[in-house]
Every structure is written in C-alpha cells, then in structure tokens.
Amino acid sequence: MTDPADEAPQQPTAFELVGGEARVRELVDRFYDLMDLEPEFAGIRAMHPQTLDGSRDKLFWFLCGWLGGPDHYIERFGHPRLRARHLPFAIASSERDQWLRCMAWAMEDVGLSEALRERLLHSFFDTADWMRNHPG
C-alpha cells in the first residue's frame, strides 16, 4: 500500500488554471462578443444563428469538459462528435484561422496568462485544424 504523502502532487487542470466555470463563461462570452462585433470574423459569424445564446451555452458546456472540468456538454448531448456536428458547415483554413484568432483575442482580453494562452492555442489549433472539411 502506498502512502498518499509519497504520491506526486497532481498538476492543476487547464479548467482550474483558467479559473473555473465563471472564467470559462467569461471567455466564451468575450469570444462571441468579438465574433459579433469584429468584421474580420464575419465568415465564422455567418455560420451561426442570428442569436448566439445557444452557441454560447454549447461552447461553454463543451469547454468546461474539454479543459478538464465538469462534463456539462456530455451530460446534455452525449459525446461531442465535433467533426460530425460541424460537417454541415464549410470549414477551410480561413474559417479555422478566424476561429483561432477570435479565441486568441478573447483569451487575451479576459486576462489569461501568456503561457496558458499559448498552451490552449496549441490545443485549439489541433482541434480546429481537424475540423477543416473543405480545401483552402
């Protein structure tokens, strides 16, 4: 039997480093505010419904679990199946890059540390790049 004192301390999850649910909500809200306000994000904004309330909730629920927090999205909808859920939308490099730029801007605006922003942006890139379903 191992002594709990001998175990290495657990590293905090990205969810904890971001600051929990309140900060994830702040990040998601800033992301969609920027998408709605900034002309450079018009391409990805056009893929969303007129009102962004449902999109805000779904991204919030998804990111909580993706970052290592509560699995709100899975509890409501099951496995995210991200690529399948996004197949109806034409996603090329331009849309990927708009999404990433918008998220990078939102992370900076809500005050995430540079190291955390870089870590998350790398992971976001991998996911966003995998979502591409059109050439270009």
N, C-alpha and C positions, 0 to 999 in steps of 0.2 A: 504494500500500500504506500502510495506517495504522500508526502506531507504537502499540503497546499502552499506552505511557505516556500517550498522548493521549486514550485512552478514559476515559469517566466511570466511577468506581468503581461496581460493582454493589451495589444495595441488598440487605441480607440478606432471605431469605425468612421468612415467618411461622414456618415449621418451625425455622429457625435461631434466630429471636427467642424462640420458646417454649423452646428448649433441646435440640432433637433428640429422638430416639426415647425415651430414658429419661423425659424430661419429658412427652412425649405420652402414654406409658403411665401415668405418674403422674396426669395429668389425666383420662384415661379411667377409671382405677380409682376415682378420687375421685368422678367423675360417677356411676358405677354404684353406689358405696357409698352416696352420698346418695339415689339413686333407691330403693335397697333400704331405707334407714333412715327417711326423712322422709315422714310421712303426706301432705304436700302434693303428693307426686309419685306417689301411688297410681294415678292414672289412666294414666300412661305406664308405670308398673311392671307393671300388669296386661296390657299388650300384649306383654310379654317372656316368654320361657320361665322355668320355675321356677329353673333355674340360669342365671346370667348370663355364664358363662365364654365361650361362643361369641359373645355380643353384645359383650363386652369386646374380644375379638380383632378382630371385624369393624370396630368403630368405631375401634380403634387403627390397623388397617391402612388404613382409609379416610382417617382424619385425617392420617396421615403424608403421603399423596399430596396431599390437599386443601390442606394447609398449604405444599406446595412441596417436600416431601421424597421419599423413595422411594415408588414406586407399588406397595406390597405388595398392596393390595386388587385392583388391576387385574391384577397378575401371577397372582393366585389365581382370580379370578372374572370377569375382563373388565370392561367398562365398568360403573360403579356403577348406572346406571339407577335412581337414588334414588326417583323418584316411582313408577315401576312396581313396584319392590320393596316399597314401603310401601302400595300400593293396598289390600291385604287388611285394613289397619288403618284404623279410623275416626279420622281426624285432623282436628280442628276447631281453632278458636282456643285453646280451653282446653288441649288437648294440646300445641299449639305453644308456648304460654306456659309450661307446666310444663317442657317440654324446655329452653327457653331459660333459665328461672330455675335449673334444676338445673345447666346448663352454666356460667352466670354464677357461681353459688356455688362450683362446682368450680374454676373459673379463679382465683377469689379465694383459695380455700383452698390451692391449690398455689403461690401467690405470684407469679402473672403481674402485670406492671406494669399500672397503671390504663389507660395509653394503649393497651397491647396488648390488654387485655380489651375495651376499647371498640371497637377496630378489629375484633377477632374477633367480638364480639357482633353488630355490624352485619352482617357477612357471614353469621353463623349465622342471624340473623333472616331475611335474604333467602332462604336455603335452606329454613329451617323454614316460612316463610310459603308458599313454593311447594309444600310437601308437603301442605298442607291439602287434603282431599278430601271434607269434609263441611261443611255450613253451620254457622254459630255461632261 
